[in-house]
Amino acid sequence: MGAKKKQEGGGSGKKDAGDDSGEKLYRAYRKNLSELGLTIPRKLEEKFSEIRDEKNPGILSDIVIWDEIGPLGVRAISEALKDTQYPHLRNIRFWKANTEDDGVRSLCGYLKQCPSVLCLEFVECNITALGCEFLSKVLMPSNPNSLMSIKLDHNPIGNLGISNLSKGLCMNPVMKSLSLCFCHIDEHGARSLMEILIFQNSGLEELDLQGNILHGEGVCIVFHGMQINKAMTKLNLSDNQFGEEKTVIEALLNMLRHNETLNILDMRYNGFYDTGAQAICEGLKNNGQGRLNSTLTQLLLSQSKVSEEMLDELNKTISAGKGKRGKKGKKGKKKG
């Protein structure tokens, strides 16, 4: 129990006897830093001190850096990881580290050689479409990798960036969670999102698109992709500058008639008011003889714009539709 807590909190775990990979990594990293005239981030130095403890040595499973180390700083740790073929790393998180695209390029060299990382985050690191191109090559099925979660929030990747990412993700069955909040993606990038969603072997369960600018046109394209998707359970479209246009509500209802996996749909901080919520309720009540998404549990709209009474009615309609479909399904099976 103690070893597990230490691994979760400090990024280090118990090391097998005779495993000197941590020591080799540390020496290679310090050598690279010296050659580049850089210093080691304080938190990372503390983690290395933990795993190099002679009495209780461990392994480095997590790297979390929120110092502004720049692309050269990423290069120093990435090349050390690659040169030592370090096998124990599971999570890599750079937050406001100014890694830029060159930093992504350096890390991808390690990811291709040692596919052990499960979670990768570059949050507010000045990554553009070029960095997404490097990541996409790692995500291709031709490269063995275990990446299950990627977060690129607050980077100006834009439409070209999501287009580059989709080239790898539209054929990737491993990815479970993708977060692209505030990434400057508009309706012209929605087609690339749809290509990711319609991949028949996709394992993607959570997609977070908060704070982009998809507008009604882009949201409709995403809803179209969700009609075909067979894995998504949570979709966040909050703060995407769309509203209760007829085309959006029709696309939403049509998606709910076909999709059978979605649990949570977040549409808060958009232009939905009581009128739009009422239109959704009426559409659900008349939704093809009860053919409502049987897994949907939450459809979130802004409480500051939609009245509490209307939100209650929406929740009741969703619950009633699920029950109606369940009864029809049982009846059909019994009859057959």
Number of C-alpha atoms within 10 A of each C-alpha: 5 7 11 13 12 15 17 12 10 21 24 25 24 15 17 10 7 6 12 14 18 22 16 16 22 20 13 20 22 17 14 21 19 13 10 13 10 14 13 17 15 10 15 17 12 13 20 21 14 20 23 18 10 9 7 11 21 27 26 27 21 23 19 17 19 15 16 15 21 18 20 19 24 23 24 25 23 22 19 23 26 21 15 19 17 20 18 18 20 18 19 18 18 23 18 18 22 22 27 21 21 18 24 23 21 22 22 22 17 23 23 16 18 20 19 20 21 17 19 18 18 25 23 20 26 19 25 18 20 19 22 25 23 21 23 22 18 24 28 19 15 11 13 15 21 17 22 17 19 20 19 24 24 21 22 18 25 18 21 18 24 26 24 21 27 24 20 21 29 23 19 24 17 19 21 18 19 19 20 22 23 22 25 20 25 18 21 18 20 24 19 23 25 21 17 25 28 20 19 15 15 21 19 25 18 20 20 20 25 23 21 22 23 25 19 21 15 23 24 22 21 27 23 21 21 26 19 17 27 21 21 22 18 20 21 20 26 22 21 26 17 22 19 19 12 12 13 21 19 17 19 20 18 20 23 23 18 17 23 21 19 24 16 18 18 19 21 21 21 18 18 19 18 17 12 20 20 16 16 20 21 13 17 24 17 13 18 11 12 20 20 29 23 22 17 21 15 16 16 18 24 17 14 10 14 19 15 12 9 18 20 11 15 23 16 13 18 23 17 16 22 19 15 16 17 16 11 14 13 11 11 10 8 8 7 6
